[in-house]
Structure formats: structure tokens, C-alpha cells
Amino acid sequence: PPVAIPSVVTMRQARIALKRAGLLDTVNAAVAAADEETKIAWEFSTEVQRDFPLVSTLAAALNLSEQQLDDLFTLAATL
């Protein structure tokens, strides 16, 4: 059976998954260069929703495919 892709993970889970994938520094740099609302969302959110616009924006900036993004959410849910 196909694996269900998590639609929400905690920010802790997301950051650890990004770190394990070698992407956390790049994401942090992208957020630092972004607008104030993006910085607030990254710093103060307690969860990350798969369909959140920031996720799509960062995925595009990192050239991540939908499959790679799904894989990150799947990994994050295990942490």
C-alpha cells in the first residue's frame, strides 16, 4: 500500500529533517533574505503544513521536486 504523506509536522521535526538532508543552512539563509512575514512564520510557527505557501516557495528556491518534499515530510514525521 502507498505511504500516506504527512500533511503537518512540527517545526522541530521539520528542522531536524532539513538538517539530516543537508538543507537547513540553505533554508535558514533563504528565510533570512525573505520578507518580515516569512521570518516571523519560520521563527514562531509551531508546525509546518505541507500546503503552506512558504513550503512551496522554499521548495522552489531549493529546486526540490514534489517527491523530495514528500520525502522530507515523511522523514520529519518519524522524528
N, C-alpha and C positions, 0 to 999 in steps of 0.2 A: 504493500500500500504506500502511496505517496506520503512524504513527510509534510505535516502541516507547518507552514511558515508562521512564526510568531508575529502578531501584529503590534505587540507592545513589549518592550523590555525596559528595565530600569536604566537610569543613566550610568550607574556603576557598571552594570553588565555591558552596556554599550561601549564604555570607555575601555574596559578590560579586553573586550573582543577586538576593538580597534588597535589596542596595544599589541595583542598577540598577532594581529595581521600586519603589524608594522606600519599602521596608518595613523596612529594617534597624533604624532608630531605634526604630520601634514594637515590633519583636520584642525588641530589647535591653531596652526598658522593661518589656515583659511578663515577660521572664526575670528581671529584677531584682526584680520584685514576687512572683516564684514561690517555691516551697519550695527548700530547700537542694539536694535531689537534682536538681531541674531545673537549677539554676545549675551544678552540677557537670557534668551531662550537656552543657550548652551550652558550657561553657568547656573541657572536657577531651576531648570526643569528637573523633575524627579523621575520622569520616564521619557522614552523615545517611542513615538508611534511610527510604524512603517510608512504610513501615508502622510506624515508631517512634511510640509513643503521644504523645511530645512534639510531633511534627509535626502530628498530628491536633488536639491541644489548642491549639497556636498558630494553626493554620489556622482553627479555630472562633473563637478570640478575635479574629482579624483579619477574620472574615466572608469567608474565601476559599472559593470553590467547589472542587469536586474538579478541575474543568478548570483553574482558576487555579493550583492546587497542582501539577498535572501540568505546566503550562506553566513554572512555576518550576524544577521538576526537569529539564525538558528544556533550559531555558536554562542551568542550572547545569552540566549535563553538557558543554556546549560551551566552558566557561571554563577 
